[in-house]
Amino acid sequence: MLEMIQKNKIKNQKERNPGIDLCRILGMIDIIIFHISIERYLHIKYQTYYKKFKFLEIITQWHISIFGIMSGIVGFKTNKYSNLVYLYLCVLFYSLTIHYFVIMFLKNKFSLKFNKQIQPRNYYFPLITNNYWYFSTYFGMYLFLPVINKGLSLLDKVDLRIIILSLLGILFIWKDLMSSNPLSFCSDTSFTTLLVYFIIGAYIGKYHLNNPNNKNIFYYLICIIIFFCFSYVTCFLHFYSGINNCNLIMKKLFYNRSNSIAMILQSTIIILIFIQIQYNKEIGKIINFFGPLSFSAYLIHNHIDLRRKLTPYLFKSTSPSLSFQYLAILLILKGMVVFIACTIIDYFRFILFKILRIRQICIYIEKLTLLFFRNITKEKKEIYSSI
């Protein structure tokens, strides 16, 4: 089975960097831990751990920017709309099946109560109802990728650096320090913020992805120390009550949100560490097996009918007097279990899509659409030439 999925998902093993898939896996586990830890159920059950939960939230806040940056690493060379259609069908598949099949069996067993205000269209149209906000934002950005990638291909290293620094300047100086937001950069979920991530990823993909690994252990140790330092600084400033101008500037630059400078730098550090490591061939195959399936963990655990029920179910039997250290270990372990369970489920979804030839259907739809627009363009040219 492993060999079959590898042949279908990885056409050329040499061109696929296991570090990117490992970042996907780590990012998705981080998302699960983040979603579990911010639920009100845990905060009520362990009220004395408020500051520690806040630190845990801050240290896992980098997951959005890492996926945005990785989309730039793998997407700056190609923009196949068939991939976008395939992803949308995956989203639609889980949106409907979880609600109408899995939940039917779990409702009585776990006493699940559904929000009557949720309309059926939320399940049939997950894109426009924003059930999965990241995919909705990514879908919108993907439509502009031909233009974005054309521009990126014409830029050299220096020009791309200038653009990235300019965008980061707008993101942090213009919006945070000058309290002005004409380009809607304030939202973590905005299209423009995801575009900044994409361009940073494109730069890494062009100039750092295939660099030989000549770093020693001290390089990685320093990167890890810097990663945790950003989290500690952000957490300290979050609770620090200073009101002078310097403190206010630091608070804004290290604000507790996914598109702060700290979170973006943390994501960049993680990516640069793992994409430059040389992986054993067998380990690389295992990583590349789980990497493409990791998106399912987001779709399943964050489903509109499950996301509020997951944390109470996972921590219902834990003692309220549990130490935070043990609780944090449980969070990590249970987050990993949820991730593995979701990837196993998605493996069967992958087999089903393979049997139904969904990938080929998406490619066929893309070809038909392009042919349709090319014929329209050709007809218009003939009309204009005859006038």
N, C-alpha and C positions, 0 to 999 in steps of 0.2 A: 504493500500500500504506500509506504514511504517513497519507494522508487517511482511509482506512478505519479504521485502528486508533484514530485520534484521535476519530472520530465515535462509536465504540463505548466507548472508555475515558473520554472527556471530553465529557459531555453539555452542560455549560455551561462554556466556557473562562473566562468572567469570574469564576466562583465558585472556580476552582481556582488556588491560589497556586503559581507555579512554584518559589518558594523552598522549599516543603515537599518537592517532588520532588527539588530539587537537594540538600537535606539527606539525603534517602534515598540518592541516588547517592553522595554523599561518604561517608556512613556505611557503605554496603556496600563501597565500595572500601577504606575503613579496616579493615573486618572482614577482608577478604581479605589485606591487608598484615599485619595482626596475626596471623592464623592461619599465614601463611607464615613470619613472622619468629620465632615462638616454637617452631617445629619443631626437634627435637633434631638433625636432619641439618645445619642451618646452624650451630648452636652448636658442633658437633663439627668441622665443616670450617673454621670461623673462630673458634677458641678464644680468640684474643687480643682479640676484640671483645666480650667478655662484658658489660662495663659499657655499651658503646654499644648493644648489643642490648637491654639492660634499659631504657635511655632510650627506644629506639624502641618497646618494648612499652608503656611508660608514656604516651608521647605519642599512642599509638593506642588507649588503653584506654577512650575516651569513647564508643565505638560502641554499647554496650548501652544506656546511659542516653539517648542521642539518639533511638534507635528507641522507647524507652519513652515519652519525652516527646512525640514526634510522634504516637504512638498516642492520646495524650490530646488533642492539638490537633485531629486529624481525627475522633476517636471520641466526643467529649463530647456531640455533638448527636444522634447516631444510633447504634443498636445493631441492625443488621439481621443476624439469624442466618444468612441466606442467604450473606452475605459470609464468615462463619466456615466454613460448609460448603464454599464455593468454595475458600477457602484450604487447607482440609484435603485436598480432592481434588487440589490442586496438589502438596501435600506427598507424598501417596500416589502420585501419578503419577511423580514423580521418584524416590521411594524404590524403586519397583518397576522402572521402565524402565531406570534407570542400572545396576541390579544385573543384570537379566536380558538386556539387549540391548547397551548400550554396553560394559559390562565384558567381555562375551563376545568382542568384537572387539579390545579393548585388552589382554586378558590375555596373549596370546602375544607381541604386539608389544612390550609394555613389561615383560614378565616380572612381572606383578602376582601377588602371593601373598595369598590371602584367609585371614582368621582363622577357623579351623574352629570356634572357640567361639561365633561369631555364629550365633544361631538364626534360622530362616526368619521367625519372628514379628517379628523386628526390622525386616524390610522390609514386612510386611503391616500391622503396627500401630506405625507410627513415633511415634504420639502417646503411647501408654502405655509404650513402651520408651524414650522420652526420647532418641531419635536426634537430634532437633532440639529441644534443651531450651528455647530461647526461644519457639518456637511452642507447645510444651506448656504453658509457664507463661502465655503470652498467651491460649491457649485456655481455661485455667481462669479467668483474670480476666474474659474476655469474657462468660462465663456470668452474671457478676454486674453487667454493665454497666447493665441497666435500673434496678437499685437505685442504683448509683453515680451515674449520670447524672441520676436524679430528684433526688438530694440536691444535686448540683452546680448544678442549675437553680434551686434554692431559695435558694442562697447568694449574697450580694452580694460585691463586691470585697474589702471589709475582712474579712468572715468567711472567705473563701477564703484570704486572706493568712495569717490566724491559724492556720488548719488546716495550711497548707503549712509554716509556721514550727514548729508543734507537731510535725508528722511528722518534719521535719528535726532537730528537737531530740531526738526519740526515736532517730532514726537515728544521730546522731553523739554526743550527750551521754550518753544512757542506755546505748547499746550500747558505744561506744568508750571513753568516759572513765570510766564506772562499771563497765565489764566485765560488764554484765548484758544478757541477750538473751532476754527472755521472749516476744517476738513474732517470733522467727526472722528478725531483720533482718540477721544476719551474712552470710547467703548472698547472693552477687550474683544468683543465679538464683531467689530466693524470690518467691512471689506477692505478699507485702507490699511488697517493694522495687519491683516493677513497678507496684504500685498508687500508690506515692509518685510515681514518674515520671509516671503517667497524670494525677494531680491537678495536678502542675506544668504539664503540657502543656495541661490544660483551662483553667487560669488564663491561659496565654499565648494560647490560642485565643479566649477570651472577650474579653480586654482589649488584646491587642497584635497580633493577626493582621492586622486590616484598618486599622491605623493608617497615616496617610500618612507617606511617607518624607521627613523633614526633617532627616536627619543629614548632617553633612559628613564629609570624608575623615578628619579627626582622630578622630572617634568610632570609625570602623572600625579605624583604626590603633591606638588605645588598646585596643580589644577584642582585637585580634590579639596585642598585647604581653602583655596579661593572660593570654590563653590559654597562651602559651608560658611565662610566668612560673610558672603553676601546675604545668606539667610539670617545669620545672627545680627548683622547690621540692620536689616529690614525689620526683624522682630524687635530689636532694641528701640529703633526709632518709632515703631508702631505704639509702644507703650511709654515712650519718653515724652514728658510734658513741657519741654523747653519751648519758648515762644520767640526767641531771637531769630533774626533773618537767616542766619547760617543753618540753624536747626530746621527752619521751615523749608529751605532749599533741599537739604538732605532728605527730609521726610517725603518731599514730592518726588525726588529722583528714585528713592527706594520705597515707593509706596507699595502697599500690599495689593498688587493686582498682577495679572499675567503678562501685561505689556509694559511693566516697569523695566528700567535699565538692568536691575539685578536679575530679573527672571530671564530676560533675553540673553544676558551674558552667561547665566547658568546653563541655558539650553545649548549655547554655542560651545561652551566648555565640554559638556557631555558628548556632543557630536564629534568634536575634534579629537577627543580621547579615543572613542570607539571606532571611528572610520579609519584611523591610522594604525590600529593594532593588526598584526598578522595572525590570522586564525587557522587552526588546524582544519584540514579538509573535511573530516567527519563532523567536527563541531560546527563548521560553517554550514554544512548540509542541515543539521538540526535547527540552527538559528534561522536559516532561510526557509525552513518548513513552517515554523511558527510565526515568522514575521508577517507574511501576507495574510495570515488568518487572524491577526491581532485586532484588526478593525472591528471584527465581530464582537469583541468584548465590550466595546463602546456601545454598539447597537443593542446588545442584549441586556447588560446590567443597567443601562440608562434608559431602558424602555419606559414609556410614560406610565405603564401599569405596574412596573417593578421597582423603580428607583427609590420610592419612599418606603418600600417593604423590605429591601435587602438588608439594611443595617439592623433593624429590630430582629430579623430572623437570624442573622449571623451572631449577634451578641445578646440574645435573649437569655441564655443560660450562664453568662459570665457574672461574676460577683461584683456588686457595687463597690466593694472595698478593695478591688484589684489595684495593684500598684500600676503607675503609668508606664513604667518600663516594660512590664509584662503585657500591658494593654497594647503598647506600640508594637511589640513583637507579634501579638495576635493579629493586629491590623495588617501587618505586612504579610504574614502567612496566609490569612484568609483572603487578602487581596490577590495573592498568587494563585490560590485555589480557585477563586472566581475566574481569573484569567484563563487558567488551564481548562476549566469546565466549558467556558465560552468557546475556546479554540477547538475543543473536541466537537462541540455542537456545530461549529462552522465547517469542520471537516466534512460532515455529512451533507451540509448545505452545498459545499463545493462539489461533492460527488453528484448530488442531484442536479446542479447547474450543468455539470459536465455531461451527464446523461441527456439532459434536455437541450444541450448545445446552445446554452445561453450566450456564451462568449461569441460564437460564430454568428448568432442572430444579431448581437450588438454591432459587430463589424459590418454585417450586411446592411443594417439600418443606417450606419454611418456612410457607407458607400452610396446607398440610394439617396440620402439627403444631399451629399456633395454633388452627385450627378444631377439632381433636380435643380440646385442653385446654379450649377455650371451651364445647364441648358437655358435657364432663364437669362443669365448673363449673356450667353451667346445670341439669343433671340433679340435682346435689347441692342446689342452691338450691330446686328444686321439691320434693325429698324433705323438706328441712328445713321448708319452708313448709306441707307437708301434715301434719306431726307436731303 
